[in-house]
Amino acid sequence: MGALVGLGVGVGLLLVWSAFFVAPKPRQQQRRGRTAELLARAGMREVSVTGFVSLCVVAAAVSTFVVQVVSRTPPVALAFGVIGGYLPVAVVSGRARRRQRELAEVWPEAVDNLTSAVRAGMSLPDALAALGVRGPEVLRPAFDAFALDYQVTGRFGESLDRLKERLADPVGDRVVEGLRVAREVGGGELGRLLRNLSGYLREDVRTRGELESRQAWTVNGARLAVAAPWLVLLFMSFQTEVIRRYASPSGALVLGVGAGLCLVAYRLMMRIGRLPVERRILR
């Protein structure tokens, strides 16, 4: 009993010490990790984080320069520079969401192909490799690479890990981990597991599609409400006498308050109307 109490006290002291003296992960590395994950989910793994950040900086600089030349009002140019710098992030985020929807729609078909291949007597690695030929178009490159990895290494587990990295998809993570368990446990339950998984994925896609169709008006309304005042301000930039009023401190304050209110309103509207986002837990 005394040894148990001593162990508990020691663990507690170690946790207290680590909270004060162990250096936390740098915020820059955390941002780079999120950026790399965003690029992977968008299917742009070949794009480096440095190159993407450089693109954002260039877009911000070009937007600032163009608006400054047109309006000759630094606060307005700075505001549109921030918008221009965020534009690549918005485009990549939209592409990541579209790609995730596309993958969610084709996974049931891919699982059905796996089920048919297993029933025909193919081994699980061969059935996965066959998806690179007969599977859905969007999944073929990832499974082609899996087939090459497995042919070179012969290690099923490591090939599955690299497959998950290429897919960067939460549904793909579940499918891959289910196949890994079925491979390790063995037995005749693989066909039943694949059939149940296919039915679950189809039901999930149907339900989420209905919810997203009802949510679309909320998302579009929030985007329109945020974009409208900035479009008006952009058109006003061609009227020098009017836009120059924002060059004063009071005008800059109005821009700053307006930008803050737009951001808060947009985030609030998106939070109210958002659907649960599936996270990659089984990495």
RAHU-V825312 format. One record per helix or strand. SS is the DSSP state (H for helix, E for strand). FROM is the first residue (numbers start at 1). TO is the last residue. If there is no record, write none. Layout:
ss->[SS | SS]
from->[FROM | FROM]
to->[TO | TO]
This chain:
ss->[H | H | H | H | H | H | H | H | H | H | H]
from->[2 | 27 | 49 | 74 | 124 | 137 | 156 | 170 | 190 | 240 | 249]
to->[21 | 41 | 71 | 119 | 134 | 153 | 167 | 185 | 236 | 247 | 273]
